[in-house]
C-alpha cells in the first residue's frame, strides 16, 4: 500500500483524476442506467475522457469539468456522455450530470 501511495505522487493531476474516476466506475454506470430502464449494461470508453473549462458569462468562468463517454447494452453504435465537476483539482463525483443523452446510431433512445 505504501508503494502505491508513493507511486501515486508521481502521477500527473489528470492521471490521478482518471484513477479516481475508475475507482468510481460503478457509480458512473449506475447513473447512466438510471437514465432509462432499457439500459441493462454500461460500457465506459476511458480513452475518450476529456477535461475542459466551462463558461458562464463571467470573466472567471464556470469552472472545470471532466467528460466521460461510453455506450450501453453492448450495442456498437450506442453512446452517452456525463459531465462531472472538478473543484480545486478534485473530482466531485456527486455532481455527475448528463452531457449527451442515450443514443443508438445518433437517434435518441426511447
N, C-alpha and C positions, 0 to 999 in steps of 0.2 A: 504494500500500500504506500509506503514511504517513497519508493522508487517512482510509482505512478504519479504521486504528487510533485516530486522533484522534476520529472519529465514534463509535466503539465506547465511548469514555469517557463519553458522554452517555446511553447506554442504561441502562435500569433493570436491576437484577440478574436479574430474571426474563427480560427480553428477551435478555440475554446468555446465560442458560442455555438459552433456546429456540433461539437461534442455534447454540449448541454442539450441542444435540440434533440440529438439522437437518444439521450437519456430519457427524454420526454416524448419519444415516438408514439407510445400508446395513447397519450393524451391528445396528440395531434390526430391520430387515426380515429379516436372516439369522437372528436369534434366533427370530423368530416362525415363519419357515419350518422351523426345526429342530424345532418342536413337533409337526409332523405331516407325513408325506410327501405328503399330498393338497394341501398348501398350495404353490401354484406361484407366486403373486404376492401381495404385501402392500401394502395401501394404508394410509397414516397420515393421520389427521384431526387436523392440528396445532391446529385451533380448539378441540378438546376437551381439550387438555393441561391438567392440573391439578396444583397444588402442594399439599402437605399435610404436617402433622406427624403422626407415628405414636407411639402409646403402647406402653409395655412394662411397665406396672405400677409404674414408679419415678417420683418427682417430676420428674426431668429429662426423662423420656420417651425414646422410641426414636430420635428424630432427625427429619430432614426427608426427604421423597421427592418425586419428580415421577412422575405417571402419564401414560402415552402411550396413546392409543386408536386403533383403526382397524378395518379389515376385510381380507378376503383374497379372492383369485381373482375380484375384481371382482363379487362377489355383494352386492347392495344391503343385505340384512339379515344379513350376516355381521359378527362382532365379536370383539374380543380386547382385552386391555389388558396393559401391562407396567408394572412399578414399578422405578424407578431411585433409588438413594440419593443424597442430597446431603450433603456434609460440608464445613463451613467455606465454604459458598456455591458449592462446586464439585460438578458432577455426576460421579458415579463410574460411567461407562458400563459398566465391568466388573462392576458389581453388579446388572445387569439380571436381573429375575426376572418370572415370570408373575403378573399381577394378577388377570385373569379368563381362563378357558380359551377356546379357539376355539369359537365358536358360530355356528349358522345359524338365524335365526328363534327364538332363545332356546334351541335344542336343541344339546347338545354335539356337536361334530364327531367322528365315529367315527374 
